C-alpha cells in the first residue's frame, strides 16, 4: 500500500491509477488538514459493496457466517463440477 500526498497524486494520476489497476493494491491519498481518500481497483470496490449487501440482512449474515464456520470445522462435501455446453 502506498501513501501519497495530494500534490503527488495530482502530478502522477496516470501512474497511480495504473499501479492500482495492475498491482491490485490500494493507494491512500493524504490530504493535509482533510480526510484521506483511498483509490482501489474497481473489482475490489464491487466485492466490498457485495459483501456489505450480503451482510446487511441479519438472517443472511448469520447463514453465511454459520456456513463459513462449518467449512472451517471440516463439515463439507466435495463435488465434481459438471461442464455444460
Buried (B, 14 or more C-beta within 10 A) or exposed (E): EBEBEBEBBEEBEEEBBEBBEEEEBBBBBBEEEEEEEEBBBEEEEEEEEEEEEEEEEEEEEEEBEEEEEEEEEEEEEEEEEEEEE
